[in-house]
Amino acid sequence: MTGCREATVETGDAPSFIAAYKKNRMRFRLQYYRTVPLILLPAFICMGFTRNACGDPRTATGKAPALSAAGLPDTIRKDGITLVFADGSAGMDVRQKQELIRTFFRNYPLFIKTFNPKAARTVHFKIDSGYTGVAYADAGKGSVCYSAGYLRKHPQDVDVVTHEIMHIIQNYPSGPGWITEGIADYVRHVYGVNNAAAGWALRSPRPETSYTNGYGDAARFFVWLELRVKKGIVKKLNAAMRSGRYTDRFWIKETHKDIDSLWADYMLQPEL
Ligand SMILES: [Zn+2]
């Protein structure tokens, strides 16, 4: 659970790989061995917590959610963006629900503008009382499943929304999982609305830390890169990932150093 908590779980990357495979079998074959282990590892670590309602692909869909225990899903529209919110729990705290919705409408349009103007305009949220992880996104279907139990125990953690909706914005066709998760936590750090109250913060690296951990470890590295090496590099990295043409040469092209040299520099002086 701790690993999942810190990771802010999602399993949405696997379907993207299947789509990429169908689209370009040769390219996929070339990239597969480089990227699959990194992408699937965090997903599988946390999937042990997801084998139930929300983890079932038949229910974790982008289709209009069925009637939930608490009644019909709410459909909220604002400036061309639609959020379909299905509370499948016994009824979550109304104020908390409002905060999740408010966080969505504050950040999602901003992320569209900043990271992917073509991102889905309709997003589905499902609160699931049978799901025992934290949350996960199905980027291809524009849906996020949240654990009702987790939200009940962590009422301040509204930025679980910020992290997960970034995955819908990303919807990367391929690429290393550490970058996907690192960028999602990077935007949580930059655009989060309640991180401090939720007790969420990026941590300084320990000697054994690696960027390949993704999540907060990679996110803090990205913050450092923005400050110390090249402003705007995260947006460029996101664009490379969106294109499906990311390779490790990205770092040399943008910084004249390879990723491991950059990481070594960071570990020597990781202050922000
Ligand atoms: Zn994630």
Residues whose N, C-alpha, C, O or C-beta is under 5 A from the ligand:
A	BS01	ZN	A7 T8 V9 E10 E181 A184
